[in-house]
C-alpha cells in the first residue's frame, strides 16, 4: 500500500554495491571513494542534488569506474 520504506531501498542499494565492491563494507573506505565519486560528478557538470538522488547501484558503480579511470590518468 505505501511502497518500500526509504531505509529498505538504501539497504538494498548498499547491499548491491558491497556485493560488487566488497571493500565498501568498510565505512571509511566507502566514504573516501564516495568523496571521489562526488568530486568526479561535480567536475562533469552534475549538481550535488543530482548526485544525491542517484539510487541505482549500476549508476553509482559507473560513476565510480569513471572517477577511478580519471584518477589513473592524473
Backbone bond lengths (Angstrom), bond angles and torsions (degrees), N, CA, C in turn:
res aa  C-N    CA-C-N  psi(-1)  N-CA   C-N-CA  omega(-1)  CA-C   N-CA-C  phi
1 X - - - 1.455 - - 1.526 111.11 -
2 X 1.328 117.67 -47.35 1.463 120.59 -177.39 1.517 113.50 -98.18
3 X 1.321 118.14 -6.20 1.455 120.30 -177.23 1.521 110.98 82.19
4 X 1.320 115.53 179.90 1.458 120.30 -178.68 1.522 110.87 -71.39
5 X 1.322 114.92 146.92 1.454 118.76 175.43 1.517 109.03 -72.13
6 X 1.299 115.61 155.81 1.464 121.18 177.89 1.527 110.23 -59.62
7 X 1.312 116.97 -42.46 1.465 119.27 -177.69 1.526 111.23 -64.39
8 X 1.322 118.03 -34.77 1.457 120.27 178.08 1.527 110.86 -67.27
9 X 1.327 117.02 -40.45 1.473 120.62 177.60 1.523 110.64 -63.34
10 X 1.332 116.72 -41.20 1.465 120.37 178.48 1.524 109.72 -64.58
11 X 1.327 116.90 -43.16 1.465 120.57 179.13 1.527 110.64 -60.18
12 X 1.328 117.83 -45.52 1.465 121.23 179.06 1.518 111.03 -62.42
13 X 1.335 117.26 -41.61 1.450 121.05 179.90 1.531 109.94 -64.17
14 X 1.327 117.68 -48.12 1.465 120.30 -179.17 1.524 111.21 -65.35
15 X 1.304 117.04 -36.55 1.463 120.46 177.75 1.530 110.08 -60.96
16 X 1.325 117.47 -44.40 1.461 121.78 178.74 1.529 110.66 -64.82
17 X 1.324 117.06 -40.05 1.460 120.41 179.87 1.524 111.29 -66.87
18 X 1.320 116.95 -41.72 1.468 120.45 179.95 1.528 110.32 -68.90
19 X 1.327 117.78 -34.05 1.460 120.01 174.16 1.532 110.24 -60.17
20 X 1.332 116.73 -40.96 1.459 121.47 -177.78 1.534 111.77 -77.38
21 X 1.326 117.37 -36.32 1.472 122.37 -178.54 1.528 107.90 -134.66
22 X 1.338 117.21 83.59 1.465 121.38 -174.42 1.530 114.31 -54.71
23 X 1.319 117.52 -28.08 1.466 119.41 179.27 1.525 112.43 -63.49
24 X 1.333 117.43 -18.30 1.460 120.88 178.23 1.523 112.83 -73.87
25 X 1.315 117.93 -4.58 1.465 120.33 172.91 1.525 109.79 -66.32
26 X 1.340 116.62 -24.60 1.460 121.54 174.81 1.527 108.25 -82.45
27 X 1.325 116.63 120.02 1.461 120.92 -174.41 1.523 112.61 -59.66
28 X 1.330 117.93 -41.55 1.471 120.10 -179.19 1.519 111.45 -63.88
29 X 1.326 116.33 -41.24 1.466 120.42 177.83 1.521 110.24 -63.66
30 X 1.344 116.43 -45.94 1.458 119.63 179.59 1.523 111.05 -61.26
31 X 1.325 117.40 -45.61 1.463 120.12 -177.65 1.529 111.55 -62.87
32 X 1.325 117.71 -38.78 1.469 120.39 177.77 1.524 110.32 -64.64
33 X 1.329 116.91 -43.69 1.466 120.38 179.17 1.523 110.89 -69.91
34 X 1.318 117.31 -35.33 1.472 121.66 177.59 1.528 109.58 -60.55
35 X 1.323 116.35 -41.98 1.465 120.76 178.34 1.531 110.44 -60.33
36 X 1.321 117.18 -42.65 1.473 121.44 178.24 1.528 110.49 -62.44
37 X 1.342 116.33 -42.50 1.469 119.72 179.73 1.524 110.86 -64.37
38 X 1.328 116.69 -43.04 1.466 119.85 179.95 1.525 110.57 -63.93
39 X 1.326 117.37 -44.53 1.468 120.47 179.07 1.528 110.91 -61.16
40 X 1.333 116.12 -42.11 1.466 119.53 178.96 1.529 110.68 -64.40
41 X 1.312 116.53 -45.54 1.464 119.93 178.76 1.521 111.93 -58.59
42 X 1.324 116.66 -44.21 1.465 120.37 178.54 1.529 110.88 -63.50
43 X 1.327 116.38 -39.40 1.469 120.62 -179.66 1.527 112.22 -66.43
44 X 1.334 116.63 -24.15 1.464 119.50 -179.93 1.530 112.30 -93.55
45 X 1.337 116.64 5.21 1.456 120.06 174.34 1.521 115.72 102.30
46 X 1.308 117.54 0.60 1.461 119.52 177.04 1.529 108.64 -76.59
47 X 1.318 116.31 152.75 1.461 119.94 174.90 1.524 108.66 -90.49
48 X 1.318 116.31 159.80 1.457 119.60 178.27 1.531 109.79 -62.55
49 X 1.333 117.25 -33.71 1.462 120.79 177.69 1.525 110.45 -63.62
50 X 1.344 116.52 -43.17 1.466 120.23 177.80 1.529 110.61 -61.68
51 X 1.316 116.14 -43.39 1.461 119.98 -178.80 1.525 111.45 -63.52
52 X 1.323 116.83 -41.42 1.465 120.27 -179.04 1.530 112.71 -70.69
53 X 1.330 117.49 -17.38 1.469 121.11 178.68 1.527 112.65 -83.66
54 X 1.324 117.74 -12.05 1.465 120.38 -177.60 1.522 109.87 -68.76
55 X 1.319 115.69 123.78 1.465 120.88 178.96 1.523 112.44 -126.28
56 X 1.307 117.45 -4.72 1.461 121.31 -179.38 1.532 108.88 -84.51
57 X 1.337 117.33 117.22 1.466 119.45 -178.99 1.524 113.36 -55.28
58 X 1.330 118.05 -35.26 1.465 120.64 179.90 1.529 111.18 -65.08
59 X 1.320 116.83 -37.89 1.462 120.68 178.27 1.531 109.60 -67.72
60 X 1.326 116.69 -41.90 1.461 121.04 178.85 1.528 110.44 -63.38
61 X 1.319 116.74 -44.10 1.465 119.93 178.43 1.528 111.27 -65.05
62 X 1.322 117.02 -36.34 1.467 120.64 175.61 1.523 111.38 -63.73
63 X 1.315 116.41 -40.29 1.461 121.03 177.47 1.528 109.99 -64.98
64 X 1.343 116.32 -41.01 1.467 119.88 177.06 1.530 110.66 -62.39
65 X 1.317 117.21 -44.98 1.468 121.43 -179.45 1.518 110.62 -59.81
66 X 1.328 116.38 -44.26 1.472 120.58 179.19 1.522 111.12 -65.69
67 X 1.336 117.46 -41.63 1.463 121.26 179.30 1.520 110.64 -64.58
68 X 1.326 116.98 -42.50 1.475 121.17 -179.90 1.516 110.80 -65.60
69 X 1.344 117.05 -40.34 1.464 120.61 179.03 1.521 110.22 -64.95
70 X 1.315 117.01 -41.64 1.468 121.31 179.52 1.528 109.78 -64.06
71 X 1.331 116.80 -38.69 1.471 121.59 179.95 1.533 110.33 -65.29
72 X 1.320 116.71 -37.34 1.468 120.92 179.57 1.521 111.67 -67.82
73 X 1.336 116.27 -30.77 1.464 120.50 179.30 1.517 111.32 -68.23
74 X 1.311 116.54 -30.56 1.490 121.45 -174.41 1.518 112.35 -71.44
